[in-house]
Amino acid sequence: MADKEVDQQLVERIQQGDKRAFDLLVTKYQRKLGRLISRFVRDPGDAEDVTQEAFIKAYRALPSFRGESAFYTWLYRIGINTAKNHLLANKRKPPTSTYFDAEESESFEDAGLLHEISTPETELMSKQVVDVVQASLQQLPEDLRSALTLREIEGLSYEEIASVMNCPIGTVRSRIFRAREAVAENLRPLLETSKGNRW
C-alpha cells in the first residue's frame, strides 16, 4: 500500500475519533517537519515549539481535511505557514541563509561523484563544494531557496511543491531551474566546467 493511502487511512481513523492514529502520523513526520521548520526558525527550541504548534493546528484542522492532496503536503504547508507566522509575530524576517549538513548536501544531483575516491584532495574538494552550495543558497531569494530545498532536500514532487507553496507548477519549475542555475554558476569556477554544462 502506498504511503499516501496509509496516511489517508490514518486520517480517516482520526476523523472517526481514533486519537492513537494521529500519534502514528506525528511519529512518521515529526523529524521531517522539524527539519523543514528549522530552515525558517533558527533557534532549535523555537523550531521545536513551532513544529509542535504545526501538529496541533493540523490536528484541529483534520476534520475538514478531504484528501485532495497528500497528507504530508498539507502538513508541510501548515508547517511553513506556522513558521512564517512565528517569525512575523517576533518581528523577524524569514532567514536569508539555509544550513545544510554533509548528509543533506549529498542529495544534490551528482554529489555522489565527490565521494568516489577518498583522499585529502577529494575531501577538501567536497568541503569546498558544500561551502559554495551553502553560500549560493544563502544568496537566493526565499521563494527560490524554498522551492529548491523542498525538491532536493525534502524530495517532494513538483506537484507537491506547487501545493505547499500555493503557486502554479510552472512557477515551481521556473524557481527550481533558476535556483539550480544560480548554484551552478557559483560552482563553475571550482569544478572548472564550461558555461554550457551545469556541473
C-alpha positions in Angstrom: 0.0 0.0 0.0 1.4 3.4 -1.0 2.3 6.0 1.7 -0.4 8.3 0.6 -3.1 5.6 1.1 -1.7 4.6 4.5 -1.8 8.3 5.6 -5.3 8.7 4.2 -6.5 5.6 6.2 -4.9 7.1 9.4 -6.6 10.4 8.7 -10.0 8.7 8.3 -9.4 6.8 11.6 -8.6 10.2 13.3 -11.8 11.7 11.8 -13.7 8.8 13.4 -12.2 9.6 16.8 -9.1 7.4 17.0 -6.5 9.7 18.6 -3.8 7.0 18.5 -3.8 7.2 14.7 -2.6 10.8 15.0 0.3 9.7 17.2 1.4 7.4 14.3 1.4 10.4 11.8 3.3 12.5 14.3 5.9 9.8 14.7 6.2 9.4 11.0 6.6 13.1 10.1 7.9 14.8 13.2 11.6 14.7 12.1 10.9 15.7 8.5 8.6 18.6 9.5 11.1 19.7 12.2 13.9 19.8 9.7 11.7 21.9 7.3 10.7 24.3 10.0 14.3 24.7 11.2 15.1 26.2 7.8 12.9 29.1 8.8 13.2 29.2 12.6 16.9 29.1 13.6 16.6 28.7 17.3 16.3 24.9 18.0 13.9 25.4 20.9 11.7 27.7 18.9 11.8 25.3 16.0 10.6 22.5 18.2 7.8 24.7 19.6 6.7 25.7 16.1 6.8 22.1 14.9 4.5 21.1 17.9 2.2 24.1 17.1 2.0 23.0 13.4 0.9 19.5 14.5 -1.7 21.0 16.9 -3.0 23.1 14.0 -3.1 20.1 11.7 -4.9 18.0 14.3 -7.6 20.7 14.8 -8.0 21.1 11.0 -8.2 17.4 10.3 -12.0 17.2 10.4 -12.0 19.3 7.3 -9.2 17.5 5.5 -10.7 16.0 2.4 -7.6 14.3 1.0 -7.4 16.4 -2.2 -3.6 16.5 -1.7 -1.3 14.1 0.2 -1.4 14.4 3.9 2.2 15.4 4.2 1.9 18.0 1.5 -1.0 19.5 3.5 1.1 19.2 6.7 4.1 20.9 5.2 2.0 23.8 4.1 0.7 24.2 7.6 4.3 23.9 8.9 5.7 26.6 6.6 2.8 29.0 7.4 3.2 28.4 11.1 6.9 29.1 10.9 6.3 32.3 8.9 3.6 33.4 11.4 6.1 32.8 14.2 8.7 34.9 12.6 6.2 37.7 11.9 5.0 37.6 15.5 8.5 38.0 16.7 9.2 40.7 14.0 11.9 38.6 12.4 12.3 38.1 8.7 12.4 34.6 7.3 16.1 33.6 7.2 18.3 34.5 4.2 20.5 31.5 4.9 19.9 27.8 5.0 22.3 25.4 6.6 22.8 22.0 5.0 24.9 19.4 6.7 27.1 16.9 4.8 24.4 14.2 4.7 21.9 16.6 3.1 24.3 18.0 0.6 24.7 14.5 -0.9 21.1 14.6 -2.1 22.1 17.2 -4.7 22.5 15.7 -8.2 25.8 14.0 -8.8 27.1 14.7 -5.3 28.0 11.0 -5.1 30.8 11.6 -7.6 32.5 13.7 -5.0 33.0 10.7 -2.7 34.3 8.1 -5.2 37.9 8.3 -4.1 38.5 9.4 -0.5 41.8 11.3 -0.5 42.7 14.6 1.3 42.3 16.4 -2.0 38.8 14.9 -2.7 37.7 15.6 0.9 38.9 19.2 0.5 37.1 19.5 -2.8 33.9 18.1 -1.2 34.0 20.6 1.6 34.6 23.4 -0.9 31.6 22.3 -3.0 29.4 22.1 0.1 30.6 25.6 1.2 29.9 27.0 -2.3 26.4 25.4 -2.4 25.6 26.7 1.1 26.8 30.2 0.2 24.8 30.1 -3.1 21.6 29.1 -1.3 22.1 31.9 1.2 22.1 34.4 -1.6 18.9 33.1 -3.2 15.6 34.8 -2.7 13.4 32.9 -0.2 11.0 31.6 -2.9 13.8 30.1 -4.9 15.6 28.7 -1.9 12.3 27.1 -0.5 11.5 25.5 -3.9 15.0 24.0 -4.3 15.0 22.9 -0.6 11.6 21.1 -0.9 12.8 19.4 -4.2 16.4 18.5 -3.4 16.4 18.0 0.4 12.8 17.0 1.2 12.3 15.1 -2.1 8.9 16.5 -2.9 7.5 16.2 -6.4 6.8 19.4 -8.5 3.1 18.9 -7.9 3.6 18.6 -4.1 5.8 21.7 -4.1 3.2 23.7 -6.0 0.6 22.7 -3.4 2.9 23.6 -0.5 4.0 26.9 -2.0 0.5 27.6 -3.2 1.6 28.5 -6.8 1.3 27.0 -10.3 3.5 24.1 -11.2 5.1 26.2 -14.0 6.2 28.7 -11.3 7.8 25.9 -9.3 9.7 24.6 -12.3 10.9 28.1 -13.1 12.0 28.7 -9.5 13.9 25.4 -9.3 15.5 26.0 -12.6 16.7 29.5 -11.6 17.9 28.3 -8.2 19.9 25.4 -9.8 21.4 27.8 -12.4 22.5 30.2 -9.7 24.1 27.4 -7.7 25.8 26.0 -10.9 27.1 29.5 -11.8 28.9 29.7 -8.5 30.2 26.1 -8.8 31.7 26.5 -12.3 35.0 28.1 -11.2 35.5 25.4 -8.6 34.6 22.5 -10.8 36.1 24.1 -13.9 33.1 23.4 -16.0 32.1 25.4 -19.1 29.1 27.7 -19.3 27.1 25.1 -21.2 27.5 22.5 -18.5 25.7 22.8 -15.2 28.1 20.7 -13.1 
